Amino acid sequence: MNIGILFISFSVFGQKVPEINLNKTLSENLEKNKVEIVDETSLYINDGNSNELFYYALKPKGKIKGTLILLPPTAQKVEDAINNNIKLAELAFEKGILLIIPSINYNLYLDKIAMDFLNTTFKNAISKYQVPKDKIIIGGFSLGGMNAIRYVELSKENPDLTSIQPVAVYGIDPPLDWARIYYSFQRTKELNFSEVAVNEAKDYLAKLDKQFGGSPKAVPNIYSKHSMYSKAVKGGGNATFLIDTPIRIYSDPDIDWHLTERQTDFYDINALDQTAMINELRISGNQEAEFINALGKGYRLNGIRHPHSWSIAEPNGLMDWIIDKIN
């Protein structure tokens, strides 16, 4: 039965918020919840002059069997993150999975401010929607994938630091090793080939130099401390905390695209970190550490080919994995 698409649109301090392209039934079960924390450090950007933090919750049909937390990439609005996961949202609704999407898209790492927001959000959602605390999975794209993986590492290293202990985690093309990322950004800046890539490189290099106190050569311990995985550290650094956790990394390692569109090579793509970490975890005994090779699957919502995209995580296969891990 065709029930159509309901487009939701509203304004934040005069700035139009993207329409959410859910069907009518799902739209009626989507709630926006304000979090009583003021965004004074730009955890969430591209929202005009607003300093509000919040999260969306999509309530499923029937009893809640588990929760999926989705974290957005750098600078992407939460509404756009939902639009990139329409099919996944539909599957979550049908299969009894509560979907949570917090407003965080511009942190460098999970410092106290970021952790306070995420922990407060998760506590609020657990209380409001009465979800099982032992059936939570977290994932995200790019920066969101980094945040998801690092949050789980922290939950294993010191459970007192986190309000939840996710049972599994996944990342969609997340960078993982800040040292590798730093030098990749340097090369991108020097190449000066793609304006989009160069602007991102300049932005993050400035943030890393300021917040970490210099380059990986100058302060190597700071980089390994905040990295999800560290090639230079025995055992992969913080990756050791994932030895007993099911983890999936989705990647579209299209080197032809990178050579042509960015003039970059394997040293500059995230698959370098991803395969190294998954390999390290498998060697250490984690038989549920998976690298999902989604070669050729990356496309933006506008149809443009781009290997760094939400689309590389096929929704049906991902949902099957989620259901398996919460059961």
C-alpha angles and dihedrals in degrees: 000000000000108000095170133225124290114208114210117199133165140152133253111202091331095314116117113237116219118265116256109227100208122135119256096264094052093042090057089056096047116102131185113213123194117223115215094233122104115229099231097151102046099255084156122037139178090054098110115235094337119125093185122127121200146145135228120228123195109200114214129228110270128348118359108248098175146337134251117198116200121196120200126231126247113313095348116137117237091241090057090049088056092048090054090054104044095129092045089050091052091051092047090051093051096044099048099256119144110222118213123187116181125202100248121122112136112049119122094212139342100284123164093277093052092044093049090054095046094044092048090048093050093046090050093049094046091051097042098044098031094228126174108262093211095057104062126127124186130200144150149169125265106319087011090056090049091051092047094051094043092049091055091047090053091047089057096041094050118359090193089070095062134055093214137033106213115214093216141006138203136188130201107216095324121176106233112178113062092197092057090043092053094054091043089055089050091055091047091052092049093047091053090193107129117039093207093050093044093051091050091048093051092047095050095041089056091048093047094048091049101041099033095038100240143331127330088259091055098043108014094161092058091053094049091045092060100033122103087217131010120200091193094056123077111254092014098285113250090008087082088077089065097060092109098035127095107237135178127193117193118203140170100201096187100164092177090061092049094048092049104035101033107015087234131130139204091291088065103046126087094237087078091067094034098056091042092054095044090048091050091050093049092049087051091054106267103137090177095063107112135184108201109205104209096172111179095007099104115111131148121230090261090059096254115144111245125150091209097072142118089242096076089080103076105218100220095050091043092051091049088054092048093051090048093053097048094048 
